[in-house]
Every structure is written in structure tokens, then in C-alpha cells.
Amino acid sequence: MHEPNVQEILRRLRPSDLVLDVGGWACPFNRAQWILDAQPFDTRGFYRTFGGPASQGGEREWFSAQTWVQRDICDRQPWPFHDKQFDFVICSHTLEDLRDPLWVCSELIRVGRRGYVEVPSRAYESCRGVEHPRLAGLSHHRWLIETQGSRLVFLPKYHMIHSHWRLSLPRRYRRVLTPERSVQWLWWEDAFEFEEVFIHGLSAIEAELERFVRTTRPYPSWRLRLDERWRHLKGLAARARNLVVRL
């Protein structure tokens, strides 16, 4: 979670606020009294923890094994909480992992009065070299997500993004991404909007991936022209081989 926003959440919370952290297993938010995650309580904090104010005993946990709800948050069954039960709901670096983030968004809104969502930026998730030189972003992430005002827009992370350098951002671009540009966040009150974008056909998917790269960090025009000519020649060679085989 973006550290300045951790402090902002703590500033916004009242002492009496009831807080839920959804998907907080790897980095639980200690100020939350309730955690909802598929992983067990005993393995919490795989990476680190967040949110224990010094005025309240440093990094102490406000939740317990009894308020740690272990379950699949995408199973299309309402979470075991009442409507608007929580004063504040946190969902940080979780939606990009899930098979059904739209359902989770609907439940966040149902059980919470207000909250905070954080996800990797689309630029970060489109950069090669995070885990492997030829892979874009993190291998277990399923979605490219963008925040547009009070709306979250989910685009499937099509496998094509790994297939060619022009469909993703270069490794060196990640080095210049500041912490603020590596993530996106959304503060919401009462509700927020969300949608999945559907793209059909290989050429349309390719065009969308190229569009994002072109508007984020364009490659030199000479390199794109050279690549286009090379792909054209490869196509001609493939057609010639097929013709020879038929003859």
C-alpha cells in the first residue's frame, strides 16, 4: 500500500470506526478489526503489515483469529456481514488477482459506508522485467485496471501482452515510475462505479495494447516502421512456404 495513503487512512478514521480489510492476508492493515481473505490467520503478514498508529500501541493488531474470516471472496455468496456494517473498508492490491473483481466491488459497496481501493497502475502492470525480462507485470495478475474518476475499469490482461515488445512497456520505463505512478487508488463514499471492458478479436486486442503503449511511452517511429516491415516480410515468406507446400 502506498505509504502516504496509509497515514491518510489513519487520519480519516475515528476511534470508534469499524474497519474491514478485504484480501489483506499478505499485508494486513492492523487497524482493521475484521479481515476477509482466503488464506488462514496463522500465515498472515507474508510481506509485512500496515497501519498500527503509535498512539494506539504501534503495530498491534486490532483483529484476532475470531475476526479473521477465511473464505473465497469471489464465490458469489454474500459475505457474512450486514449492509453498511463497516464504517471503512480497505481493499489493497487484491482486485488485480481475482477471477471476479466485479463481484468483490459490489460487496465492498454493500458492506461499507466508505473506503479505499488500491491497485497497480496499468503502466506498472504493462512493464516488462518485473519478474522476468519477457513478461509484463506480475505473472499472477489477471487484470489491467485503470481509475477514471470514481470508476474502476477492468481490462483482462490478455496473454498477447507478453508476445511482442511493442505491446508492452520496456523494462527501463519501470525504473522511472515513481511510487505514486506505480499504483492507483480510489477513495469512495457510499459507492463507486466499476465495469469490465470487453474486446473481441486478436486485431482489436492488439490495437488496444498498442494504443496504451503509444499514449504512455511511445517507441521511436523508426523502430516501429522497421518492425512493421520485418513482420510484413515474415508474412510474405510464410505465404510463399504455404504455396510451395500446396504445389
LUMVEXMI-190815 format. One record per residue (C-alpha): residue number from 1; residue in three letters; x, y, z. Coordinates in nm, 2 decimals. Example, Ala and Ser with C-alpha at 12.3 -4.5 7.8 and 13.67 -1.06 7.14 Angstrom:
% LUMVEXMI-190815
<r i="1" aa="ala" xx="1.23" yy="-0.45" zz="0.78"/>
<r i="2" aa="ser" xx="1.37" yy="-0.11" zz="0.71"/>
***
This chain:
% LUMVEXMI-190815
<r i="1" aa="met" xx="0.00" yy="0.00" zz="0.00"/>
<r i="2" aa="his" xx="0.12" yy="0.35" zz="-0.08"/>
<r i="3" aa="glu" xx="0.26" yy="0.47" zz="0.25"/>
<r i="4" aa="pro" xx="0.13" yy="0.83" zz="0.24"/>
<r i="5" aa="asn" xx="-0.22" yy="0.69" zz="0.20"/>
<r i="6" aa="val" xx="-0.17" yy="0.46" zz="0.50"/>
<r i="7" aa="gln" xx="-0.13" yy="0.76" zz="0.71"/>
<r i="8" aa="glu" xx="-0.42" yy="0.94" zz="0.54"/>
<r i="9" aa="ile" xx="-0.65" yy="0.64" zz="0.62"/>
<r i="10" aa="leu" xx="-0.54" yy="0.65" zz="0.98"/>
<r i="11" aa="arg" xx="-0.61" yy="1.03" zz="0.99"/>
<r i="12" aa="arg" xx="-0.96" yy="0.98" zz="0.84"/>
<r i="13" aa="leu" xx="-1.06" yy="0.71" zz="1.08"/>
<r i="14" aa="arg" xx="-1.24" yy="0.79" zz="1.40"/>
<r i="15" aa="pro" xx="-1.15" yy="0.58" zz="1.71"/>
<r i="16" aa="ser" xx="-1.49" yy="0.42" zz="1.71"/>
<r i="17" aa="asp" xx="-1.49" yy="0.33" zz="1.34"/>
<r i="18" aa="leu" xx="-1.53" yy="-0.04" zz="1.25"/>
<r i="19" aa="val" xx="-1.29" yy="-0.13" zz="0.97"/>
<r i="20" aa="leu" xx="-1.27" yy="-0.43" zz="0.73"/>
<r i="21" aa="asp" xx="-0.97" yy="-0.53" zz="0.53"/>
<r i="22" aa="val" xx="-1.06" yy="-0.74" zz="0.22"/>
<r i="23" aa="gly" xx="-0.78" yy="-0.95" zz="0.08"/>
<r i="24" aa="gly" xx="-0.54" yy="-0.84" zz="0.35"/>
<r i="25" aa="trp" xx="-0.36" yy="-1.17" zz="0.42"/>
<r i="26" aa="ala" xx="-0.01" yy="-1.08" zz="0.27"/>
<r i="27" aa="cys" xx="-0.01" yy="-0.72" zz="0.42"/>
<r i="28" aa="pro" xx="-0.29" yy="-0.69" zz="0.68"/>
<r i="29" aa="phe" xx="-0.40" yy="-0.34" zz="0.78"/>
<r i="30" aa="asn" xx="-0.36" yy="-0.37" zz="1.16"/>
<r i="31" aa="arg" xx="-0.61" yy="-0.10" zz="1.24"/>
<r i="32" aa="ala" xx="-0.89" yy="-0.32" zz="1.09"/>
<r i="33" aa="gln" xx="-1.09" yy="-0.51" zz="1.34"/>
<r i="34" aa="trp" xx="-1.20" yy="-0.76" zz="1.07"/>
<r i="35" aa="ile" xx="-1.01" yy="-0.94" zz="0.79"/>
<r i="36" aa="leu" xx="-1.17" yy="-1.13" zz="0.50"/>
<r i="37" aa="asp" xx="-0.93" yy="-1.35" zz="0.30"/>
<r i="38" aa="ala" xx="-0.89" yy="-1.70" zz="0.15"/>
<r i="39" aa="gln" xx="-0.57" yy="-1.76" zz="0.35"/>
<r i="40" aa="pro" xx="-0.56" yy="-1.86" zz="0.71"/>
<r i="41" aa="phe" xx="-0.50" yy="-1.63" zz="1.01"/>
<r i="42" aa="asp" xx="-0.18" yy="-1.82" zz="1.12"/>
<r i="43" aa="thr" xx="0.00" yy="-1.73" zz="0.79"/>
<r i="44" aa="arg" xx="-0.08" yy="-1.36" zz="0.79"/>
<r i="45" aa="gly" xx="0.17" yy="-1.09" zz="0.71"/>
<r i="46" aa="phe" xx="0.35" yy="-1.28" zz="0.43"/>
<r i="47" aa="tyr" xx="0.51" yy="-0.95" zz="0.32"/>
<r i="48" aa="arg" xx="0.45" yy="-0.70" zz="0.60"/>
<r i="49" aa="thr" xx="0.18" yy="-0.52" zz="0.80"/>
<r i="50" aa="phe" xx="0.03" yy="-0.17" zz="0.78"/>
<r i="51" aa="gly" xx="-0.15" yy="0.07" zz="0.99"/>
<r i="52" aa="gly" xx="-0.07" yy="0.05" zz="1.36"/>
<r i="53" aa="pro" xx="-0.07" yy="0.41" zz="1.49"/>
<r i="54" aa="ala" xx="0.18" yy="0.49" zz="1.75"/>
<r i="55" aa="ser" xx="-0.08" yy="0.64" zz="1.97"/>
<r i="56" aa="gln" xx="-0.26" yy="0.30" zz="1.98"/>
<r i="57" aa="gly" xx="0.04" yy="0.09" zz="2.07"/>
<r i="58" aa="gly" xx="0.25" yy="0.09" zz="1.75"/>
<r i="59" aa="glu" xx="0.19" yy="-0.22" zz="1.52"/>
<r i="60" aa="arg" xx="-0.06" yy="-0.40" zz="1.74"/>
<r i="61" aa="glu" xx="-0.33" yy="-0.59" zz="1.57"/>
<r i="62" aa="trp" xx="-0.69" yy="-0.48" zz="1.62"/>
<r i="63" aa="phe" xx="-0.82" yy="-0.80" zz="1.46"/>
<r i="64" aa="ser" xx="-0.79" yy="-1.16" zz="1.60"/>
<r i="65" aa="ala" xx="-0.83" yy="-1.52" zz="1.49"/>
<r i="66" aa="gln" xx="-1.20" yy="-1.48" zz="1.58"/>
<r i="67" aa="thr" xx="-1.25" yy="-1.18" zz="1.35"/>
<r i="68" aa="trp" xx="-1.04" yy="-1.33" zz="1.06"/>
<r i="69" aa="val" xx="-1.29" yy="-1.47" zz="0.82"/>
<r i="70" aa="gln" xx="-1.13" yy="-1.73" zz="0.59"/>
<r i="71" aa="arg" xx="-1.33" yy="-1.78" zz="0.27"/>
<r i="72" aa="asp" xx="-1.33" yy="-1.74" zz="-0.11"/>
<r i="73" aa="ile" xx="-1.43" yy="-1.38" zz="-0.16"/>
<r i="74" aa="cys" xx="-1.54" yy="-1.45" zz="-0.52"/>
<r i="75" aa="asp" xx="-1.78" yy="-1.74" zz="-0.46"/>
<r i="76" aa="arg" xx="-2.09" yy="-1.53" zz="-0.55"/>
<r i="77" aa="gln" xx="-2.22" yy="-1.58" zz="-0.20"/>
<r i="78" aa="pro" xx="-2.28" yy="-1.26" zz="0.01"/>
<r i="79" aa="trp" xx="-2.01" yy="-1.20" zz="0.26"/>
<r i="80" aa="pro" xx="-2.11" yy="-1.27" zz="0.62"/>
<r i="81" aa="phe" xx="-2.17" yy="-0.91" zz="0.71"/>
<r i="82" aa="his" xx="-2.47" yy="-0.68" zz="0.72"/>
<r i="83" aa="asp" xx="-2.54" yy="-0.40" zz="0.47"/>
<r i="84" aa="lys" xx="-2.32" yy="-0.10" zz="0.56"/>
<r i="85" aa="gln" xx="-2.19" yy="-0.28" zz="0.87"/>
<r i="86" aa="phe" xx="-1.84" yy="-0.12" zz="0.84"/>
<r i="87" aa="asp" xx="-1.75" yy="0.25" zz="0.86"/>
<r i="88" aa="phe" xx="-1.45" yy="0.19" zz="0.64"/>
<r i="89" aa="val" xx="-1.34" yy="-0.09" zz="0.40"/>
<r i="90" aa="ile" xx="-0.99" yy="-0.13" zz="0.26"/>
<r i="91" aa="cys" xx="-0.91" yy="-0.34" zz="-0.05"/>
<r i="92" aa="ser" xx="-0.55" yy="-0.30" zz="-0.14"/>
<r i="93" aa="his" xx="-0.36" yy="-0.50" zz="-0.42"/>
<r i="94" aa="thr" xx="-0.63" yy="-0.76" zz="-0.43"/>
<r i="95" aa="leu" xx="-0.87" yy="-0.69" zz="-0.72"/>
<r i="96" aa="glu" xx="-0.60" yy="-0.75" zz="-0.99"/>
<r i="97" aa="asp" xx="-0.56" yy="-1.11" zz="-0.86"/>
<r i="98" aa="leu" xx="-0.92" yy="-1.22" zz="-0.86"/>
<r i="99" aa="arg" xx="-1.13" yy="-1.41" zz="-1.11"/>
<r i="100" aa="asp" xx="-1.43" yy="-1.20" zz="-1.03"/>
<r i="101" aa="pro" xx="-1.33" yy="-0.85" zz="-0.91"/>
<r i="102" aa="leu" xx="-1.67" yy="-0.71" zz="-1.02"/>
<r i="103" aa="trp" xx="-1.85" yy="-0.92" zz="-0.76"/>
<r i="104" aa="val" xx="-1.60" yy="-0.81" zz="-0.49"/>
<r i="105" aa="cys" xx="-1.66" yy="-0.44" zz="-0.58"/>
<r i="106" aa="ser" xx="-2.03" yy="-0.49" zz="-0.54"/>
<r i="107" aa="glu" xx="-1.98" yy="-0.65" zz="-0.19"/>
<r i="108" aa="leu" xx="-1.73" yy="-0.37" zz="-0.09"/>
<r i="109" aa="ile" xx="-2.01" yy="-0.12" zz="-0.16"/>
<r i="110" aa="arg" xx="-2.27" yy="-0.33" zz="0.01"/>
<r i="111" aa="val" xx="-2.09" yy="-0.38" zz="0.34"/>
<r i="112" aa="gly" xx="-1.91" yy="-0.05" zz="0.36"/>
<r i="113" aa="arg" xx="-2.00" yy="0.32" zz="0.42"/>
<r i="114" aa="arg" xx="-1.68" yy="0.44" zz="0.27"/>
<r i="115" aa="gly" xx="-1.34" yy="0.31" zz="0.18"/>
<r i="116" aa="tyr" xx="-1.02" yy="0.29" zz="-0.01"/>
<r i="117" aa="val" xx="-0.91" yy="0.08" zz="-0.31"/>
<r i="118" aa="glu" xx="-0.56" yy="0.05" zz="-0.44"/>
<r i="119" aa="val" xx="-0.43" yy="-0.15" zz="-0.74"/>
<r i="120" aa="pro" xx="-0.12" yy="-0.15" zz="-0.96"/>
<r i="121" aa="ser" xx="-0.12" yy="0.12" zz="-1.22"/>
<r i="122" aa="arg" xx="-0.17" yy="-0.01" zz="-1.58"/>
<r i="123" aa="ala" xx="0.17" yy="0.14" zz="-1.67"/>
<r i="124" aa="tyr" xx="0.34" yy="-0.07" zz="-1.40"/>
<r i="125" aa="glu" xx="0.15" yy="-0.38" zz="-1.50"/>
<r i="126" aa="ser" xx="0.24" yy="-0.33" zz="-1.86"/>
<r i="127" aa="cys" xx="0.62" yy="-0.31" zz="-1.79"/>
<r i="128" aa="arg" xx="0.84" yy="-0.60" zz="-1.88"/>
<r i="129" aa="gly" xx="1.10" yy="-0.72" zz="-1.64"/>
<r i="130" aa="val" xx="0.91" yy="-0.71" zz="-1.31"/>
<r i="131" aa="glu" xx="0.95" yy="-1.08" zz="-1.27"/>
<r i="132" aa="his" xx="1.10" yy="-1.19" zz="-1.60"/>
<r i="133" aa="pro" xx="1.26" yy="-1.00" zz="-1.89"/>
<r i="134" aa="arg" xx="0.99" yy="-1.12" zz="-2.14"/>
<r i="135" aa="leu" xx="0.69" yy="-1.09" zz="-1.91"/>
<r i="136" aa="ala" xx="0.48" yy="-0.78" zz="-1.85"/>
<r i="137" aa="gly" xx="0.39" yy="-0.70" zz="-1.49"/>
<r i="138" aa="leu" xx="0.33" yy="-0.98" zz="-1.23"/>
<r i="139" aa="ser" xx="0.26" yy="-1.33" zz="-1.37"/>
<r i="140" aa="his" xx="-0.03" yy="-1.40" zz="-1.13"/>
<r i="141" aa="his" xx="-0.22" yy="-1.08" zz="-1.21"/>
<r i="142" aa="arg" xx="-0.54" yy="-1.12" zz="-1.42"/>
<r i="143" aa="trp" xx="-0.64" yy="-0.76" zz="-1.49"/>
<r i="144" aa="leu" xx="-0.52" yy="-0.43" zz="-1.63"/>
<r i="145" aa="ile" xx="-0.70" yy="-0.17" zz="-1.42"/>
<r i="146" aa="glu" xx="-0.75" yy="0.20" zz="-1.46"/>
<r i="147" aa="thr" xx="-0.91" yy="0.45" zz="-1.23"/>
<r i="148" aa="gln" xx="-1.13" yy="0.71" zz="-1.41"/>
<r i="149" aa="gly" xx="-1.26" yy="0.95" zz="-1.15"/>
<r i="150" aa="ser" xx="-1.49" yy="0.74" zz="-0.93"/>
<r i="151" aa="arg" xx="-1.49" yy="0.44" zz="-1.17"/>
<r i="152" aa="leu" xx="-1.27" yy="0.13" zz="-1.18"/>
<r i="153" aa="val" xx="-1.22" yy="-0.01" zz="-1.53"/>
<r i="154" aa="phe" xx="-1.11" yy="-0.37" zz="-1.57"/>
<r i="155" aa="leu" xx="-0.95" yy="-0.50" zz="-1.89"/>
<r i="156" aa="pro" xx="-0.84" yy="-0.86" zz="-1.90"/>
<r i="157" aa="lys" xx="-0.46" yy="-0.90" zz="-1.90"/>
<r i="158" aa="tyr" xx="-0.46" yy="-1.07" zz="-2.24"/>
<r i="159" aa="his" xx="-0.16" yy="-1.31" zz="-2.29"/>
<r i="160" aa="met" xx="-0.08" yy="-1.12" zz="-2.61"/>
<r i="161" aa="ile" xx="0.08" yy="-0.85" zz="-2.39"/>
<r i="162" aa="his" xx="0.38" yy="-1.08" zz="-2.35"/>
<r i="163" aa="ser" xx="0.41" yy="-1.17" zz="-2.71"/>
<r i="164" aa="his" xx="0.59" yy="-0.87" zz="-2.86"/>
<r i="165" aa="trp" xx="0.78" yy="-0.57" zz="-2.72"/>
<r i="166" aa="arg" xx="0.55" yy="-0.32" zz="-2.90"/>
<r i="167" aa="leu" xx="0.25" yy="-0.44" zz="-2.69"/>
<r i="168" aa="ser" xx="0.41" yy="-0.36" zz="-2.35"/>
<r i="169" aa="leu" xx="0.64" yy="-0.11" zz="-2.19"/>
<r i="170" aa="pro" xx="1.02" yy="-0.16" zz="-2.18"/>
<r i="171" aa="arg" xx="1.20" yy="-0.26" zz="-1.86"/>
<r i="172" aa="arg" xx="1.38" yy="0.07" zz="-1.83"/>
<r i="173" aa="tyr" xx="1.04" yy="0.25" zz="-1.81"/>
<r i="174" aa="arg" xx="0.97" yy="0.09" zz="-1.48"/>
<r i="175" aa="arg" xx="1.28" yy="0.24" zz="-1.33"/>
<r i="176" aa="val" xx="1.14" yy="0.59" zz="-1.38"/>
<r i="177" aa="leu" xx="0.80" yy="0.51" zz="-1.24"/>
<r i="178" aa="thr" xx="0.76" yy="0.69" zz="-0.91"/>
<r i="179" aa="pro" xx="0.58" yy="0.52" zz="-0.63"/>
<r i="180" aa="glu" xx="0.28" yy="0.74" zz="-0.70"/>
<r i="181" aa="arg" xx="0.27" yy="0.63" zz="-1.06"/>
<r i="182" aa="ser" xx="0.32" yy="0.26" zz="-0.99"/>
<r i="183" aa="val" xx="-0.01" yy="0.24" zz="-0.81"/>
<r i="184" aa="gln" xx="-0.36" yy="0.39" zz="-0.85"/>
<r i="185" aa="trp" xx="-0.61" yy="0.45" zz="-0.57"/>
<r i="186" aa="leu" xx="-0.97" yy="0.54" zz="-0.52"/>
<r i="187" aa="trp" xx="-1.13" yy="0.70" zz="-0.21"/>
<r i="188" aa="trp" xx="-1.50" yy="0.64" zz="-0.21"/>
<r i="189" aa="glu" xx="-1.81" yy="0.74" zz="-0.01"/>
<r i="190" aa="asp" xx="-2.12" yy="0.53" zz="-0.01"/>
<r i="191" aa="ala" xx="-2.05" yy="0.38" zz="-0.36"/>
<r i="192" aa="phe" xx="-1.82" yy="0.38" zz="-0.66"/>
<r i="193" aa="glu" xx="-1.86" yy="0.27" zz="-1.02"/>
<r i="194" aa="phe" xx="-1.69" yy="-0.03" zz="-1.19"/>
<r i="195" aa="glu" xx="-1.70" yy="-0.21" zz="-1.52"/>
<r i="196" aa="glu" xx="-1.53" yy="-0.47" zz="-1.73"/>
<r i="197" aa="val" xx="-1.42" yy="-0.38" zz="-2.09"/>
<r i="198" aa="phe" xx="-1.48" yy="-0.65" zz="-2.35"/>
<r i="199" aa="ile" xx="-1.26" yy="-0.66" zz="-2.66"/>
<r i="200" aa="his" xx="-1.33" yy="-0.93" zz="-2.92"/>
<r i="201" aa="gly" xx="-1.08" yy="-1.04" zz="-3.18"/>
<r i="202" aa="leu" xx="-0.70" yy="-1.06" zz="-3.19"/>
<r i="203" aa="ser" xx="-0.66" yy="-0.75" zz="-3.40"/>
<r i="204" aa="ala" xx="-0.87" yy="-0.54" zz="-3.17"/>
<r i="205" aa="ile" xx="-0.68" yy="-0.67" zz="-2.86"/>
<r i="206" aa="glu" xx="-0.35" yy="-0.59" zz="-3.03"/>
<r i="207" aa="ala" xx="-0.47" yy="-0.24" zz="-3.12"/>
<r i="208" aa="glu" xx="-0.58" yy="-0.16" zz="-2.76"/>
<r i="209" aa="leu" xx="-0.24" yy="-0.28" zz="-2.62"/>
<r i="210" aa="glu" xx="-0.05" yy="-0.08" zz="-2.88"/>
<r i="211" aa="arg" xx="-0.27" yy="0.23" zz="-2.81"/>
<r i="212" aa="phe" xx="-0.19" yy="0.23" zz="-2.44"/>
<r i="213" aa="val" xx="0.19" yy="0.19" zz="-2.51"/>
<r i="214" aa="arg" xx="0.17" yy="0.47" zz="-2.77"/>
<r i="215" aa="thr" xx="0.00" yy="0.71" zz="-2.53"/>
<r i="216" aa="thr" xx="0.22" yy="0.62" zz="-2.23"/>
<r i="217" aa="arg" xx="0.57" yy="0.58" zz="-2.36"/>
<r i="218" aa="pro" xx="0.59" yy="0.58" zz="-2.74"/>
<r i="219" aa="tyr" xx="0.86" yy="0.38" zz="-2.91"/>
<r i="220" aa="pro" xx="1.07" yy="0.57" zz="-3.17"/>
<r i="221" aa="ser" xx="0.89" yy="0.58" zz="-3.51"/>
<r i="222" aa="trp" xx="1.19" yy="0.44" zz="-3.69"/>
<r i="223" aa="arg" xx="1.18" yy="0.13" zz="-3.47"/>
<r i="224" aa="leu" xx="0.81" yy="0.07" zz="-3.53"/>
<r i="225" aa="arg" xx="0.85" yy="0.12" zz="-3.91"/>
<r i="226" aa="leu" xx="1.14" yy="-0.13" zz="-3.91"/>
<r i="227" aa="asp" xx="0.94" yy="-0.38" zz="-3.71"/>
<r i="228" aa="glu" xx="0.63" yy="-0.34" zz="-3.94"/>
<r i="229" aa="arg" xx="0.85" yy="-0.41" zz="-4.25"/>
<r i="230" aa="trp" xx="1.00" yy="-0.71" zz="-4.08"/>
<r i="231" aa="arg" xx="0.66" yy="-0.85" zz="-3.99"/>
<r i="232" aa="his" xx="0.54" yy="-0.79" zz="-4.34"/>
<r i="233" aa="leu" xx="0.84" yy="-0.98" zz="-4.49"/>
<r i="234" aa="lys" xx="0.78" yy="-1.27" zz="-4.25"/>
<r i="235" aa="gly" xx="0.42" yy="-1.28" zz="-4.36"/>
<r i="236" aa="leu" xx="0.52" yy="-1.29" zz="-4.73"/>
<r i="237" aa="ala" xx="0.77" yy="-1.57" zz="-4.65"/>
<r i="238" aa="ala" xx="0.51" yy="-1.77" zz="-4.47"/>
<r i="239" aa="arg" xx="0.26" yy="-1.74" zz="-4.75"/>
<r i="240" aa="ala" xx="0.53" yy="-1.84" zz="-5.00"/>
<r i="241" aa="arg" xx="0.61" yy="-2.15" zz="-4.80"/>
<r i="242" aa="asn" xx="0.24" yy="-2.24" zz="-4.78"/>
<r i="243" aa="leu" xx="0.21" yy="-2.20" zz="-5.16"/>
<r i="244" aa="val" xx="0.51" yy="-2.43" zz="-5.22"/>
<r i="245" aa="val" xx="0.36" yy="-2.69" zz="-4.99"/>
<r i="246" aa="arg" xx="0.03" yy="-2.68" zz="-5.18"/>
<r i="247" aa="leu" xx="0.21" yy="-2.72" zz="-5.51"/>
***
